[in-house]
Amino acid sequence: MVEKLIAIEVAYAKPDHQVIIPLEMTEDITVEQAIEASGLLERFPEIDANNLNVGIFGCVCKLEQLIREGDRIEVYRPLIHDPKDARRQRATKR
């Protein structure tokens, strides 16, 4: 039996650089397996493979989620500042 290939993308962005890697994978692949297949973890060693925050089209998902045709898997960088604290600091300056 021939497995159907689906087109997906794996994306990672730094403040000065964005990478989108197109892939063709089988339908039974998880988000985690797609990230590994993309080579992103080797290309960007600053990504902590043991603590990945990921999403599909801006919606946070689990690494175990199965991919679907056309998905764009996004690997998120850790937050430098807590958004709530940053908002509070801006408000106190006013």
VODO-61084 format. One record per residue (C-alpha): x, y, z; residue in one letter. Coordinates in steps of 0.05 Angstrom, whole numbers, m for minus. Each point is the difference from the previous one (the first is absolute). Example, Ala and Ser with C-alpha at 12.3 -4.5 7.8 and 13.67 -1.06 7.14 Angstrom:
BEGIN
X = 246, Y = m90, Z = 156, residuo = A
X = 27, Y = 69, Z = m13, residuo = S
This chain:
BEGIN
X = 0, Y = 0, Z = 0, residuo = M
X = 27, Y = 69, Z = m19, residuo = V
X = m5, Y = 52, Z = 54, residuo = E
X = m27, Y = 67, Z = m19, residuo = K
X = 49, Y = 59, Z = 6, residuo = L
X = m25, Y = 67, Z = 26, residuo = I
X = 33, Y = 68, Z = m6, residuo = A
X = 16, Y = 37, Z = 64, residuo = I
X = 47, Y = 54, Z = 24, residuo = E
X = 43, Y = 8, Z = 62, residuo = V
X = 14, Y = 72, Z = 21, residuo = A
X = 47, Y = 33, Z = 49, residuo = Y
X = 13, Y = 75, Z = 8, residuo = A
X = 53, Y = 40, Z = 35, residuo = K
X = m5, Y = 75, Z = 5, residuo = P
X = 44, Y = 9, Z = m61, residuo = D
X = m11, Y = m65, Z = m38, residuo = H
X = m59, Y = m45, Z = m20, residuo = Q
X = 4, Y = m70, Z = m28, residuo = V
X = m57, Y = m40, Z = m31, residuo = I
X = 18, Y = m70, Z = m20, residuo = I
X = m48, Y = m35, Z = m48, residuo = P
X = m7, Y = m76, Z = 9, residuo = L
X = m39, Y = m58, Z = m28, residuo = E
X = m17, Y = m50, Z = 54, residuo = M
X = m48, Y = m58, Z = 10, residuo = T
X = m66, Y = 13, Z = 34, residuo = E
X = 17, Y = m40, Z = 62, residuo = D
X = 57, Y = 46, Z = 23, residuo = I
X = m2, Y = 41, Z = 64, residuo = T
X = 20, Y = 73, Z = 8, residuo = V
X = 63, Y = m23, Z = 37, residuo = E
X = 20, Y = m47, Z = m56, residuo = Q
X = m10, Y = 54, Z = m52, residuo = A
X = 44, Y = 48, Z = 39, residuo = I
X = 55, Y = m52, Z = 5, residuo = E
X = m6, Y = m16, Z = m75, residuo = A
X = 6, Y = 75, Z = m17, residuo = S
X = 71, Y = 4, Z = 28, residuo = G
X = m19, Y = 63, Z = 38, residuo = L
X = 29, Y = m25, Z = 66, residuo = L
X = 68, Y = m11, Z = m32, residuo = E
X = m2, Y = 66, Z = m38, residuo = R
X = m18, Y = 41, Z = 63, residuo = F
X = 36, Y = m31, Z = 60, residuo = P
X = m31, Y = 53, Z = 46, residuo = E
X = m67, Y = m37, Z = m6, residuo = I
X = m9, Y = m43, Z = 62, residuo = D
X = m26, Y = m66, Z = m28, residuo = A
X = m22, Y = m22, Z = 70, residuo = N
X = m43, Y = 61, Z = 11, residuo = N
X = m33, Y = 16, Z = m66, residuo = L
X = m59, Y = 47, Z = m5, residuo = N
X = m36, Y = m11, Z = m65, residuo = V
X = m63, Y = 17, Z = m37, residuo = G
X = m35, Y = m8, Z = m66, residuo = I
X = m20, Y = 66, Z = m34, residuo = F
X = 7, Y = 38, Z = 67, residuo = G
X = m40, Y = m50, Z = 42, residuo = C
X = 41, Y = m35, Z = 53, residuo = V
X = 0, Y = m75, Z = m7, residuo = C
X = 33, Y = m62, Z = 29, residuo = K
X = 60, Y = m34, Z = m31, residuo = L
X = m41, Y = m64, Z = m5, residuo = E
X = m52, Y = 32, Z = m46, residuo = Q
X = m5, Y = m31, Z = m69, residuo = L
X = 14, Y = 46, Z = m59, residuo = I
X = m49, Y = 14, Z = m56, residuo = R
X = 6, Y = 24, Z = m72, residuo = E
X = 22, Y = 73, Z = m3, residuo = G
X = 19, Y = 7, Z = 74, residuo = D
X = 53, Y = 51, Z = 18, residuo = R
X = 34, Y = m23, Z = 63, residuo = I
X = 30, Y = 58, Z = 39, residuo = E
X = 56, Y = m7, Z = 51, residuo = V
X = m4, Y = 56, Z = 51, residuo = Y
X = 58, Y = 33, Z = 35, residuo = R
X = m6, Y = 7, Z = 76, residuo = P
X = m26, Y = 66, Z = 25, residuo = L
X = 53, Y = 48, Z = 25, residuo = I
X = m50, Y = 40, Z = 42, residuo = H
X = m67, Y = m21, Z = 29, residuo = D
X = m50, Y = 40, Z = m41, residuo = P
X = m41, Y = 17, Z = 62, residuo = K
X = 62, Y = 27, Z = 36, residuo = D
X = 20, Y = 41, Z = m61, residuo = A
X = m70, Y = 30, Z = m4, residuo = R
X = 2, Y = 17, Z = 74, residuo = R
X = 68, Y = 34, Z = m7, residuo = Q
X = m25, Y = 42, Z = m59, residuo = R
X = m62, Y = 20, Z = 39, residuo = A
X = 41, Y = 22, Z = 61, residuo = T
X = 45, Y = 44, Z = m44, residuo = K
X = m61, Y = 39, Z = m24, residuo = R
